[in-house]
Amino acid sequence: MEAELVINFLLQTQPHQDLEVLPIVGPGKVGKSTLVAHVCKDERIHGHFSKVFFLHNHDFRDDELELVTFIEACAMKHQSLPSQSNSDRRVLFVVELVGDLSEDAWNMLYSASKRCLPRGSKIIITSRSDKVKRLGTTETVTLKYLSNEAYWYFFKTLTFGSTDPEAHPRLACLAMEIARVLNGTFLSATVTACLLRDNFEILFWRKVLAFLRRLIQKHVFRVGEHPFDLVDRNRIALLRRMVPPSEYFTVYRQYECSSEEEVPNVTIQDLMYGSLKCYGKFELLAWKSRLPPYYSYVCTDSFRRTRKYAFHMAHRRATPLLTALLPTTPHCSPPCPAAPHRAPPCPTALLSITPHRSPSVAPNRDDSGSGGLKSRRREWRSGMASGNGGVGAEAR
C-alpha cells in the first residue's frame, strides 16, 4: 500500500506545480530506505525518471553550501547529456535523514533544486522526525512497526526458511515465545533467527529462550526499558554472553554502511552466542539487510569484566513492563504477542515487581511487632520467680 502511494506521487504530472516534495516518516529500521529502494526499482519509475540521486545524512553535517554546490553540479552534468526532450531529463532526489533538517539548510536545498532541476523532477525526504512533515507539498507517508501477526510471520520466515513450521510444532511454539520476548525489534530478530536456523535442536532453542528471558528481565528491572528497544533507538544498552563466562558488554551506537563500504567480519552473534572474546572498545557487524539498498549495520561495543549483576546505566527502577514481557507460563496460541508499537502495557493490569532478596530466616515476631522481646521478658520473670536472677544475672 505504501509503495503504491509513493509510486503514484512520482508518476503524477502537474505542469504548473512547483517542485513537489514527499516526506516519508517512521522510526528507525522500520523500512523507509527499503521502501524507497523498492519503488526506485519499479519499471514505471525507471521509465519516468532518467536519474535518481541519493543524499544521506552525512552530506548535511559540514556545510550547506557544499550541498547546494553538489546539487547544482549534478543538475548541470545531467542536463548536458543528450536527450530527446525535457521529460527525458527528469530526476528524482532522495534525501535520507536521521533527524530534523534546519530551516536554512532546507531553504538552500529547495531553492537550488527548484532552480537547477528540470521540470517534473521530484524530491523524497525520509526521516525519523515528524518535523520534516512541514517540508512536504503533499500528504506524508507514515510507516509504523509491524503488527503482532506480521512480526511473527517475519521472524518465522527468517527462522524456518523453506522448512514447514507445522512439521515441528514444539520448535514453532518456542519460536513464537522467542518472538514475543524480542518485542518487535528487527536487529534481535535477525540475529536470533540466524542462530536458531543453524541449530534445529529443541534443547538449544529452550536454552536461548531462557537466556533471553533472564537478560531482558535484569535489564528491564534495573533500567526500566527493553535492551533491544534501546539498541534500535541507538541508545546505550547492556547485553551479555550466553556461553561461559557470562560477561557483560555495552552497545553504544549503531550506524549504517552502504553495500560498497567495508564492514567488520566479526558479528554480534559471535560475541553473544559464540566463543569470541574481545576487551576494550571495538566494532561488530550487527546485521546485513537482504533487501535493497542492502545496508549493513555496524555497532560500537565495549567489553570488560564486570560483576555478575553490575549495571552501570544512568537510572535504576523496577517496572511493570517486566511481567508483560516475561510470563512464567509459556503459551503457543496465536496471535503472536510481540508488541507492534513497543508501547508499555497499562500498569494497573500487571503485578508489581519486588527486588530479589537472598533467603534468610525471619525473626520470631508476634502481632505487636516487637520480635522476641515479650518472650524474653517472660523468661526473665520466670527466672526471677525461681530465684536464679533471670536472664543476664551472671553479667550483673
Secondary structure, DSSP 4 states (H G I P E B T S, - for coil): -HHHHHHHHHH---TTS--EEEEEE--TTSSHHHHHHHHHTSHHHHHH-SEEEEE-GGGGSS-HHHHHHHHHHHHHHHHTS--SSGGGG-EEEEEE-SS---HHHHHHHHHHHHHHSPTT-EEEEEES-GGGGGG-SSPPEE--PPPHHHHHHHHHHHHHTTS-GGG-HHHHHHHHHHHHHHTT-HHHHHHHHHHHHT---HHHHHHHHHHHHHHHHHHHHHHSS-HHHHHHTT--EEEE-SSSS--EEEEEEEEEE-TTS---SSBHHHHHHSS----EEEEEEEEE-SSTT--EEEEEEEE----TT----S-----THHHHHS-SS---PSSP---SS-PPPPGGGSPPP-------PPP---TTS-TTHHHHHHHHHHHHHHTS--TTTTT-
